[in-house]
């Protein structure tokens, strides 16, 4: 049953959005048996035990080398090889469909009234490295029947991500008809137009068109959701301290994520939400809601969102 239409002022906090999405992130019970050579980044479905004793590592036959839920690193597979392990039973990666939407959006060779789709394509690369099995679709025009078919087509996936949407557009109306709209806005900037919905028990993430805003929504919401479905650890991004050489102009009503360019230990705030800003960004400064604006000379913690475990 479709939920009640949200009003223009309905908005939830980032914590509420994560909690709502997380309630659907039941770890997938599908498994694959794979060779050790392709196991980096995968999550074992059972405890991994040694077949051979490893001299000097205090690991004997049948000892647990890694527990279920450990995300394997390159060094880990070397240790497993020494323990005589040649294949592993791992969880299948959660399946995520990424569907760009909007009129005049094309994959290549944009004409005078067209633009090349980049937000969804970029998010597909991130989602793959975050542990998702990604299906990236061609853009769907702003047409209700076409959008309805596109959403319904991918309800076999664990997660559906739709880009190029904002409150009040045709896509939001279609999603509301098909399922329950959780919220049409999340209190983050950029990306306040991010929405959440549930269709046939599938979480649906509705992201804005802007590459920067879409990345914020994906990092803050899609990444933890994929980790929940994959039963993988959700680690914090690495940070480094830097000194601002300009003020951060943020909205105290929302949690802000400011892209910065780094030059040594100096951070320059970047304005704009277009592709050029997205590609120039070296890190992100988080400013919680209610905090005073930071200015030149202030020390900030810069998160590396391109760290992709």
C-alpha positions, 0 to 999 in steps of 0.5 A: 500500500502506498504511503501518504503523500509527504508534505514539502516540509517533511524531512528526517535526520541522517540518523533516522534515514540510516535506521529506516534503511538499516531495518531492511538490511538483513544479511543475504543468505545466498552463498558462493564457493570461490577460489582463494585467488578471487577472495579479496574483498569477500566476506566468509559465510562461515568461520575459516579454519586451517587445513595445515599448521602454520609454523611461527604463526601459532595456528594449528590444524582446524584452528579458526583463522578468520571468523565469519563476517571478516572482510578479506584483505590481500594479506589475509588470503596469503595467510589462508594459502599458508594454512592450506585453504584453496577455496572459501564459502562466501556470502554473495554480494548484495545486488544493487540496481542503479537507474539514472533518470531524466529527460535528455540524459544519454550515455555518450555523445550528448547533443545540444539539448542533452547531457552525458549521465555521470552521477549514476555511473560513478556511483556504480563504481563506488557500489562495486568497491563497497561490496555490491553486485551492481547492475547499471541501467541506461537512463530512463526518461521522465515518463510515468509508464517508463519509470514504473517499468524501470522500478518494477524491473529491478525489484528482484535486486536487494537495493534499488538506487534511482538518480536524477530525482527531487521532491514533487517530480514524476519519479517520486509520484510513481514510487509513491504509487508502488510502495511507501515513501519514508521521506522526501528529504534528508537533513544533509547538505548537499543532497537535501532532496534525497528521498527514501522509499520501500517497494515490495520490501526493497529499500529504494534510495532516491538521489538528486541529479548533482554528482556531488549531492548524489555522492553524499547521499550514496556515501552516507546511506548506500554504503552502510546499507550495502555493508548491512546486506553483505554482513561486512564490517562498516569501517570509518573513513581515514582522516587527516588534519588540515588547516582551512584557508577559507570559510565553510559556509554551511546551513546550521539546520542540517548536517553539511559535508563540504568538499575540499582540495588538499595541498599538504596540510592546507584544505581549500573549500570547494563550491558547487555541486557539478562534475568539476567539483566532484573530480577536484575533491580530495576529501570531505569535512563534516559539519554537524547541524547546529555548529558554528561555521568554521573559518580560515585558520581553523583545524578540521578533520578531512575524511577520505571518501575514496578509501574503499574497503 
